Amino acid sequence: MIVSVDGVAKLPSVEDEARFWSMVEAAWERLGPEPAALRRALRERDPAAGDVDPYAIDEWFSPFLDQLRALAAELPSEELTALDRVVERKLYDLDRADIHAVTDGSDDGFLYARGHIVALGREFYEAVGADPALAVPDGECESICYLFAHLHDKLFGDWPRTGSGISRESFSNPAGWRE
């Protein structure tokens, strides 16, 4: 287990989580009303009805990620590490058999599917957490899974050490895979 300097695994703070979700929303808002409407439709749809194209949002991920990188581009090491810790925790918390049953995917594929859920914002993340059927089968957003870590590496020459003691990799959350 990776632990912080004081020997205790670090959790994201409430402030860091709020900053992360605020940055995600700000990045989406910069893209205008169309992706906002697509995200809302995904969150509010009846997956069994098939009346919403769950893949229509895909073309917006690249510009969204560009905006998110721009928002984080001048943050200090500590803040990028804190944001990476939040992403790591959100991906870990979604590492569940019931979500995998909807999204499917190999180790990497399921990681990218969980990235898709996180990238769509807090409301979608919480909706899928409560009702995994809302997850998008084969949805992917690989880049968000390590966005802050890559940015940290680019700016500071190394990967952030989150001190969380968890892994964002697929099938690593034992509580999510209990039968």
C-alpha positions in Angstrom: 0.0 0.0 0.0 1.3 3.5 -0.9 0.9 5.8 2.0 1.7 9.4 2.7 4.7 10.6 4.6 2.9 10.3 7.9 1.9 6.7 7.2 -1.8 7.4 6.5 -3.4 6.9 3.1 -4.6 10.2 1.7 -8.2 10.8 0.6 -9.2 13.7 -1.6 -10.4 16.6 0.4 -13.9 18.1 0.0 -12.2 21.2 -1.4 -10.2 19.2 -4.0 -13.3 17.3 -5.1 -15.2 20.5 -5.4 -12.4 22.1 -7.4 -12.2 19.1 -9.7 -15.9 19.0 -10.5 -16.0 22.8 -10.9 -13.1 22.5 -13.5 -14.9 19.7 -15.3 -18.1 21.9 -15.5 -16.1 25.0 -16.6 -14.4 23.0 -19.4 -17.8 21.8 -20.7 -19.4 25.2 -20.3 -16.7 26.7 -22.6 -18.0 24.5 -25.4 -21.5 25.9 -25.5 -25.1 24.6 -25.2 -24.9 21.6 -27.5 -22.7 19.3 -25.3 -24.6 20.5 -22.2 -27.9 19.2 -23.9 -26.2 15.9 -24.8 -24.9 15.4 -21.3 -28.3 16.1 -19.8 -30.0 13.7 -22.3 -27.5 11.0 -21.3 -28.2 11.5 -17.6 -31.9 11.6 -17.9 -32.5 8.9 -20.5 -34.2 5.6 -20.1 -31.4 3.2 -21.4 -34.0 0.6 -22.3 -35.9 3.0 -24.6 -33.0 3.6 -26.9 -34.3 7.1 -27.8 -31.0 8.9 -27.0 -27.8 8.3 -29.0 -25.3 7.7 -26.2 -22.4 8.2 -28.6 -23.3 11.7 -29.8 -21.2 13.2 -27.0 -18.0 11.4 -28.3 -17.0 14.2 -30.7 -17.0 16.6 -27.8 -14.4 14.8 -25.6 -11.3 16.1 -27.4 -12.3 19.8 -27.1 -13.5 19.2 -23.6 -10.1 17.7 -22.6 -8.3 20.6 -24.3 -10.3 23.0 -22.2 -9.6 21.0 -19.0 -5.9 20.9 -19.7 -6.0 24.7 -20.3 -7.7 25.3 -17.0 -5.1 23.2 -15.2 -2.0 24.3 -17.2 -0.6 26.7 -14.6 -1.5 24.9 -11.4 1.3 24.1 -9.0 2.4 20.6 -8.3 0.4 20.2 -5.1 -2.9 21.1 -6.9 -2.3 18.9 -9.8 -1.5 16.0 -7.4 -4.7 16.7 -5.5 -6.7 16.7 -8.7 -5.1 13.4 -9.8 -6.0 12.0 -6.4 -9.6 12.9 -7.0 -9.7 11.3 -10.5 -8.0 8.2 -9.0 -10.6 7.9 -6.3 -13.5 8.5 -8.6 -12.3 5.8 -11.0 -11.7 3.4 -8.1 -15.2 4.0 -6.7 -16.6 3.1 -10.1 -14.6 -0.1 -10.3 -17.6 -2.3 -9.7 -19.1 -5.5 -11.2 -22.5 -3.9 -11.7 -21.0 -1.1 -13.8 -18.7 -3.4 -15.7 -21.8 -5.5 -16.6 -23.1 -2.5 -18.5 -19.9 -1.1 -19.9 -18.0 -4.3 -20.5 -14.4 -4.0 -21.5 -11.0 -5.5 -20.8 -8.8 -4.1 -18.1 -8.0 -1.0 -20.2 -11.4 -0.8 -21.8 -13.1 -0.8 -18.4 -10.8 1.9 -17.1 -11.6 4.0 -20.2 -15.3 3.4 -19.7 -15.0 4.6 -16.1 -13.1 7.6 -17.5 -16.1 8.3 -19.8 -18.4 8.4 -16.7 -16.1 10.8 -14.8 -15.6 13.0 -17.8 -19.3 13.6 -18.2 -19.4 15.4 -14.9 -20.6 15.0 -11.3 -24.3 14.6 -12.1 -23.7 11.8 -14.6 -21.1 10.2 -12.3 -23.6 10.2 -9.4 -26.4 9.0 -11.6 -24.4 6.0 -12.8 -23.3 5.3 -9.3 -27.0 5.0 -8.3 -28.1 3.3 -11.5 -25.4 1.5 -13.5 -27.8 1.0 -16.4 -27.1 4.7 -17.3 -23.5 3.9 -18.1 -22.7 3.9 -21.8 -21.8 0.4 -23.2 -18.3 0.7 -24.7 -18.1 4.4 -23.9 -14.5 5.6 -23.6 -12.6 8.6 -22.4 -9.0 7.3 -21.9 -7.3 10.7 -21.6 -9.1 11.9 -18.5 -7.8 8.8 -16.5 -4.3 10.2 -16.3 -4.8 13.8 -17.6 -3.5 15.5 -14.4 -0.7 13.0 -14.0 0.5 13.6 -17.6 0.3 17.3 -17.1 2.2 17.1 -13.8 4.9 15.0 -15.6 5.1 17.6 -18.4 5.4 20.6 -16.1 7.4 19.1 -13.2 9.2 16.1 -14.7 7.6 13.4 -12.7 4.3 11.7 -11.9 2.4 12.9 -8.9 2.5 10.8 -5.8 -1.0 10.8 -4.5 -0.4 8.8 -1.4 -3.9 7.3 -1.6 -2.9 3.7 -1.4 -5.4 2.7 -4.2 -5.1 2.1 -7.9 -7.3 3.4 -10.6 -6.7 0.3 -12.7 -9.6 -2.0 -13.4 -10.6 -4.8 -11.0 -8.6 -3.3 -8.1 -11.5 -2.3 -5.8 -12.3 -5.4 -3.8 -15.5 -4.0 -2.5 -16.8 -3.4 -6.0 -16.4 -7.1 -6.9 -17.9 -8.9 -4.0 -20.7 -11.2 -4.9 
